[in-house]
């Protein structure tokens, strides 16, 4: 090769390798997307069905993912591998937010004696980031890593009430599915409810997501003043009274916001150039 000659541009081989790598990642993503809170273990047939990929492709891709630790197969069923669990702890929402808020969740659980949760908005749904249930678990509630609708959950409405109009519009466009006879299913009713939430400082879901279960939630803000998450108390309706629980939830969320904001400000910043 002549000295000084610029490196040749991408070759046909480079392009084909890029396409192959992209295809492999898409197939792996399709297999991971086949799992959710209600499908934690899947047989090969179910993995084929839920991923939409050919059986031979699923078998080959899953085998490689097992080698990488992305999947595990202790018996006849596949499940998410430990390597992904290890990596999930590095995600900022799980590491920074959870660490800052967890003490306040624990205090709230000690006071309320029923389930407390921490959630963030992912698209048009709420991702459950942390949950404390003790011995009195509510089986109808999603586990950590699960998703719940934003429009009919206390967590979701606590976030939406301080979100932009475009975020609320996306939730409405995704459909306000009825989960119980009490679920809000119109854009106008949701808008009015969010105005109430914003005024009182907490959201109240009265058996809208699950019959017999109510929830009071309040927003958590980051150091810029933007809503970033919400925490909630959830339990049997008789035990979750908004007038009694609401102020405590709002105070816990305010304290959690201060703790999270302080943690974010404490992140080392690059040195400024000398004047």
C-alpha positions as CSV (number, residue, x, y, z in Angstrom):
1,X,0.0,0.0,0.0
2,X,1.4,3.4,-1.0
3,X,2.3,5.6,2.0
4,X,0.0,8.5,2.5
5,X,-2.8,7.0,0.4
6,X,-6.2,7.5,2.2
7,X,-7.9,4.4,3.4
8,X,-10.5,3.0,0.9
9,X,-14.1,3.6,1.7
10,X,-16.5,0.8,2.8
11,X,-16.4,-2.3,0.7
12,X,-19.3,-4.6,-0.3
13,X,-18.0,-7.0,2.3
14,X,-18.1,-4.3,5.0
15,X,-21.7,-3.5,4.1
16,X,-22.8,-7.1,4.1
17,X,-21.1,-7.7,7.5
18,X,-22.9,-4.6,8.9
19,X,-26.2,-5.9,7.5
20,X,-25.6,-9.3,9.0
21,X,-24.7,-7.9,12.4
22,X,-27.8,-5.6,12.4
23,X,-30.0,-8.6,11.5
24,X,-28.5,-10.6,14.3
25,X,-29.2,-7.9,16.8
26,X,-32.8,-7.5,15.6
27,X,-33.4,-11.3,16.0
28,X,-31.9,-11.2,19.5
29,X,-34.2,-8.2,20.3
30,X,-37.2,-10.1,19.0
31,X,-36.4,-13.0,21.3
32,X,-35.9,-10.7,24.3
33,X,-39.2,-8.9,23.5
34,X,-41.0,-12.3,23.7
35,X,-40.6,-12.2,27.5
36,X,-42.6,-10.1,29.8
37,X,-44.0,-10.2,33.4
38,X,-46.5,-12.9,32.5
39,X,-44.2,-14.9,30.2
40,X,-41.0,-15.3,32.2
41,X,-40.2,-18.8,30.9
42,X,-41.0,-20.0,27.4
43,X,-40.6,-23.3,25.5
44,X,-39.1,-23.2,22.1
45,X,-42.5,-23.4,20.5
46,X,-43.8,-20.5,22.5
47,X,-40.6,-18.5,21.8
48,X,-41.2,-19.1,18.1
49,X,-44.8,-18.0,18.4
50,X,-44.2,-14.9,20.4
51,X,-41.1,-13.7,18.5
52,X,-42.6,-14.4,15.0
53,X,-39.2,-15.8,13.8
54,X,-38.7,-19.2,12.0
55,X,-38.1,-22.1,14.4
56,X,-34.6,-22.8,13.1
57,X,-33.7,-19.1,13.5
58,X,-35.0,-19.0,17.1
59,X,-33.1,-22.2,17.9
60,X,-29.8,-20.9,16.5
61,X,-30.1,-17.4,17.9
62,X,-31.2,-18.6,21.3
63,X,-28.2,-21.0,21.5
64,X,-25.8,-18.1,20.9
65,X,-27.6,-15.9,23.4
66,X,-27.2,-18.7,26.0
67,X,-23.5,-18.7,25.3
68,X,-23.4,-14.9,25.9
69,X,-25.4,-15.1,29.1
70,X,-28.4,-13.2,27.6
71,X,-30.6,-16.2,27.9
72,X,-30.7,-19.3,30.2
73,X,-32.2,-22.7,29.7
74,X,-32.0,-24.8,32.9
75,X,-34.6,-27.3,31.6
76,X,-37.0,-27.3,28.7
77,X,-37.8,-23.6,28.9
78,X,-35.8,-20.5,28.1
79,X,-35.6,-17.5,30.4
80,X,-33.7,-14.2,30.7
81,X,-30.0,-14.8,31.6
82,X,-28.1,-13.5,34.5
83,X,-25.8,-11.3,32.4
84,X,-28.8,-9.0,31.5
85,X,-29.7,-8.9,35.1
86,X,-26.2,-7.7,36.0
87,X,-26.2,-5.1,33.3
88,X,-29.7,-3.8,34.3
89,X,-28.2,-2.6,37.6
90,X,-26.1,-0.1,35.6
91,X,-29.1,1.6,34.0
92,X,-29.4,5.1,35.5
93,X,-33.1,4.7,36.4
94,X,-32.3,1.6,38.3
95,X,-29.1,2.8,39.9
96,X,-29.3,6.5,40.6
97,X,-33.0,7.0,40.9
98,X,-33.6,3.8,42.9
99,X,-30.8,4.4,45.3
100,X,-31.9,8.0,46.0
101,X,-35.6,7.1,46.5
102,X,-35.4,3.7,48.2
103,X,-35.1,5.1,51.8
104,X,-38.3,7.1,51.3
105,X,-40.1,4.1,49.9
106,X,-39.1,2.1,52.9
107,X,-40.3,4.9,55.3
108,X,-43.6,5.1,53.4
109,X,-44.1,1.4,53.5
110,X,-43.4,1.4,57.3
111,X,-46.1,4.1,57.7
112,X,-48.7,2.7,55.2
113,X,-48.3,-1.0,55.9
114,X,-49.2,-1.8,52.3
115,X,-47.5,-1.9,48.9
116,X,-45.4,1.0,47.7
117,X,-44.0,1.4,44.2
118,X,-41.7,3.6,42.2
119,X,-42.3,4.1,38.5
120,X,-41.1,6.0,35.4
121,X,-42.9,6.8,32.2
122,X,-41.7,4.7,29.2
123,X,-43.5,5.8,26.1
124,X,-47.2,5.7,27.0
125,X,-46.8,3.2,29.9
126,X,-45.3,3.2,33.4
127,X,-42.3,1.0,34.1
128,X,-42.3,-0.3,37.6
129,X,-38.7,0.3,38.8
130,X,-39.0,-0.7,42.5
131,X,-41.7,-2.2,44.7
132,X,-42.0,-3.1,48.4
133,X,-44.8,-5.4,49.4
134,X,-43.7,-7.3,52.5
135,X,-45.6,-10.4,53.3
136,X,-49.0,-9.0,52.1
137,X,-48.4,-9.1,48.3
138,X,-51.1,-8.1,45.9
139,X,-50.8,-10.7,43.0
140,X,-52.7,-8.5,40.6
141,X,-50.0,-5.9,40.6
142,X,-47.1,-5.9,38.2
143,X,-43.7,-6.9,39.4
144,X,-40.5,-4.8,39.0
145,X,-39.8,-4.5,35.3
146,X,-43.5,-4.8,34.4
147,X,-45.6,-2.1,32.7
148,X,-48.9,-0.5,33.8
149,X,-51.1,1.9,31.8
150,X,-50.4,5.5,32.5
151,X,-54.0,6.8,32.1
152,X,-55.6,4.7,34.8
153,X,-52.8,4.4,37.3
154,X,-51.8,6.7,40.2
155,X,-48.2,6.5,39.1
156,X,-49.0,7.4,35.5
157,X,-51.3,10.3,36.3
158,X,-48.8,11.7,38.9
159,X,-46.3,11.9,36.1
160,X,-48.7,13.1,33.3
161,X,-50.0,16.0,35.4
162,X,-46.5,17.6,35.2
163,X,-45.7,16.5,31.7
164,X,-46.0,18.4,28.4
165,X,-49.2,18.4,26.4
166,X,-47.5,16.2,23.7
167,X,-46.8,13.5,26.3
168,X,-50.4,13.4,27.4
169,X,-51.5,13.5,23.7
170,X,-49.4,10.4,23.0
171,X,-51.0,8.5,25.9
172,X,-54.5,9.5,24.6
173,X,-53.6,8.4,21.1
174,X,-52.4,5.0,22.3
175,X,-55.9,4.4,23.6
176,X,-57.5,4.8,27.0
177,X,-58.4,1.2,27.5
178,X,-61.1,0.4,30.0
179,X,-59.8,-1.9,32.8
180,X,-62.6,-1.6,35.3
181,X,-66.0,0.1,35.3
182,X,-64.3,3.1,36.9
183,X,-61.5,3.6,34.3
184,X,-61.3,7.0,32.7
185,X,-61.7,6.4,28.9
186,X,-62.1,9.9,27.4
187,X,-59.5,12.6,26.7
188,X,-61.7,15.3,28.3
189,X,-62.1,13.3,31.5
190,X,-58.4,12.6,31.7
191,X,-57.5,16.3,31.2
192,X,-59.9,17.3,34.0
193,X,-58.4,14.7,36.3
194,X,-54.8,15.8,35.6
195,X,-55.8,19.3,36.4
196,X,-57.0,18.1,39.8
197,X,-53.9,16.1,40.4
198,X,-51.7,19.1,39.6
199,X,-53.7,21.3,42.0
200,X,-53.6,18.9,45.0
201,X,-50.2,17.5,44.5
202,X,-51.1,13.8,44.3
203,X,-53.0,11.4,42.1
204,X,-55.8,9.1,43.2
205,X,-56.6,5.9,41.3
206,X,-59.8,4.5,42.8
207,X,-60.2,1.0,41.4
208,X,-59.5,2.1,37.8
209,X,-56.7,-0.4,37.1
210,X,-57.8,-3.3,39.3
211,X,-61.2,-3.8,41.0
212,X,-60.9,-3.4,44.8
213,X,-57.5,-1.8,44.6
214,X,-56.8,1.9,45.0
215,X,-53.6,3.9,44.7
216,X,-52.3,7.4,45.8
217,X,-49.2,8.6,44.0
218,X,-47.1,11.8,43.8
219,X,-44.4,13.0,41.4
220,X,-40.6,13.0,41.8
221,X,-38.7,15.8,40.1
222,X,-35.0,16.0,39.0
223,X,-32.6,18.9,39.6
224,X,-34.0,20.8,36.6
225,X,-37.5,20.7,38.0
226,X,-38.7,18.3,35.4
227,X,-40.9,15.3,36.5
228,X,-38.9,12.2,36.3
229,X,-40.8,9.5,38.2
230,X,-43.5,8.9,40.8
231,X,-44.0,6.9,43.9
232,X,-47.2,5.4,45.3
233,X,-49.0,3.6,48.0
234,X,-51.3,0.9,46.6
235,X,-53.6,-1.5,48.4
236,X,-57.2,-2.5,49.1
237,X,-59.4,0.5,48.7
238,X,-60.5,0.4,52.4
239,X,-56.8,0.8,53.4
240,X,-55.9,3.5,50.9
241,X,-57.8,6.7,51.8
242,X,-56.5,9.7,49.8
243,X,-57.2,12.3,52.6
244,X,-55.1,10.3,55.0
245,X,-52.5,8.9,52.7
246,X,-52.2,11.7,50.2
247,X,-50.2,14.2,52.4
248,X,-47.8,11.5,53.4
249,X,-47.2,10.4,49.8
250,X,-46.7,14.0,48.7
251,X,-44.1,14.6,51.5
252,X,-42.2,11.4,50.7
253,X,-42.1,12.4,47.0
254,X,-40.9,15.9,47.9
255,X,-38.1,14.4,50.1
256,X,-37.2,11.9,47.4
257,X,-37.0,14.7,44.8
258,X,-34.5,16.6,47.0
259,X,-32.4,13.5,47.5
260,X,-32.4,12.7,43.8
261,X,-31.6,16.3,42.8
262,X,-28.7,16.4,45.2
263,X,-27.4,13.1,43.9
264,X,-27.6,14.4,40.3
265,X,-25.8,17.7,41.3
266,X,-23.1,15.7,43.0
267,X,-22.1,14.0,39.7
268,X,-18.5,15.2,38.9
269,X,-18.4,17.9,36.2
270,X,-15.4,18.6,33.9
271,X,-13.1,21.3,35.2
272,X,-13.8,24.7,33.6
273,X,-10.9,26.2,31.6
274,X,-8.9,28.7,33.6
275,X,-9.7,32.4,32.9
